[in-house]
Amino acid sequence: MTNFENQLRDDLHAAADGVEIHVDPDAVAAAHARAARRSAIGWGALAALVAAVVVGWVATAWNPPTDRAVPDPLQTPVDTASPAPSPTPSTPTPATTSAPTATPGADATTPALVYAVVDTEIGPRLVRETRWVPAATPARGALEAMLAGPLDPDHHSAWPRNTRVLGIADHGDEITVDLSAEALRAAVGAEAESLMVQQLVWTVTEALNPDARVLLRVDGAVPSWGHQEWSEPVARADADAVRLFVGIDTPSEGDAVDSPVTVRGEAWVFEANLLYTVTDAAGAVVADGYATTQDGTTFAPYAFDLDLTPGTYTVTVREDDASDGEGRAPFSESRTFRVR
């Protein structure tokens, strides 16, 4: 160390020896408390921020945002291993003489109106049948019943019977239906293809929302076959353009019922007058008459009762021929049933 540095050190020590420092214990304690609070607030804020981030991540991971394209839980896709609908229609649940109601219990069922096709002299038309389907998944049940084929031997369907329902998503004003690839194997003409589309649309919307449009997918892709291309949702065609003007909802084909038998359905007939005839197993007429629909200017419900003894019968409803033979043949529809 140089002489200058030694001198500087001695001068500093001398100056320090002349300084008195007074320490206030209370002030020191207060300063420590303030520092501790500042530290606690800082670490607390940091901990809260970290906790919020973690909680938000967990909530997102376990509760992802709802996607409207995800099928309704009541209409979730079936397992690909699920069996295809049986090509032979099952025996219908016996109807009662009152309006159909849902069956209670764990395996509850509900009536669904399922559309099929009938041939007429002016071309094919849609008709409907009442089928009992699972109450928890009525749209899927109705569609599977449609694909399985109609009960009435006078009715038919162009949809291949081994087609499976892969999923149904109900978005309120739009319904997405996903079918298996077997759906593309239908081989019919342009007119039948158009009615085939409407058969599906009327069946699905009947179960969910008559005003909705239906978007079809086959194995998740936009289908295209024959003259049809279904890239956009399809709405119901006008009823008078596709439906048979008379129909029977109950009894269903082959039902076993008690007397009196209530015949119910929907019809659009001249001046609201609907004619009916009942024949026995030998073809003899045992009853005839007319019923009145609730509205003669559109499709409207009707009902009438039949007092019959035990046996097998066929009821036929038909339009009145307002043209007196000058126009087309009146539309008619029939059901065969058994009275217990």
Secondary structure, DSSP 4 states (H G I P E B T S, - for coil): --HHHHHHHHHHHHHHHT------HHHHHHHHHHHHHHHHHHHHHHHHHHHHHHHHHHHHHHSPPP-TTSPPGGGPPPPTTSPPPPSSPPPPPPP-SS---PBPSTT-EEEEEEEEEEEETTEEEEEEEEEEEETT-HHHHHHHHHHH--SSTT-B--S-TT--EEEEEE-SSEEEEEE-GGGGG----HHHHHHHHHHHHHHHHHHS-TT-EEEEEETTB--EETTEE-SS-BPPPPHHHHB-SEEEEESPTT-EEPSSEEEEEEE--GGGEEEEEEEETTS-EEEEEEEE-S-TTS-EEEEEEE---SEEEEEEEEE--TTTTSSSPPPEEEEEEEE-
